[in-house]
């Protein structure tokens, strides 16, 4: 595996978000179910907050 060099002016940081007690409990339930049955549990999709998008540049050519 190679080494990834950071581009000038850009820092790569991973900032984990802390989990609530409810999230921890739900994850534990999912893991326990998988260990018991060997099958993944259906998880409803959660809407994530919208990320800002880059604006498209248009050319006047």
N, C-alpha and C positions, 0 to 999 in steps of 0.2 A: 504494500500500500504506500502510495507516495505522500509527500508532504505538500500541504496546500499553503502557498504563500499569500499573506494578506495584501491586497492591493493598497497602494499609497492612499492614505486618508480614510480608509475603511477599516473598522474593527469588527471582528466576528465575536459576538458575545451571545451566549445562550442564557436567557433569563427565565428560569422555570417559574411558573405561576404556582403559588401554594394551593393545595387542595383543601376544600372544606371537609368537615366531618361527614357530611352527606355524600360527597363525591368519593371519599375513601371507602365508605361503607358499600356504595354501589359497585365500586371496582372489586372489592373483596367478594361480593356476591357473584359477580361475573366470573372471577377466577375459580371460586368454589364450584360453580355450575359446570365450568369447563373440565375441571378435574374429576367431577363425579361422572359426567356423561361423555366427555370427549367431543362435545359439540359446542359451537359458539351460540351464545344467547342473542336473540334479536334485540338490538338497542335502537330506540327511536332517535332519529337525527335531530340534533340541536342546532338552531340557527346561531352562527357565530357572528360577532360584531363585524360590520363591514369595514374592510380595509380601504384606505385611500388608494385610488387608482391613478396611474400616470395619465396625463392628458395626451391625446394623440396630436402629433404635429402634422399640420397639413401644408402641403407645398402649393404655391400659386404658380405653377408652371404651365 
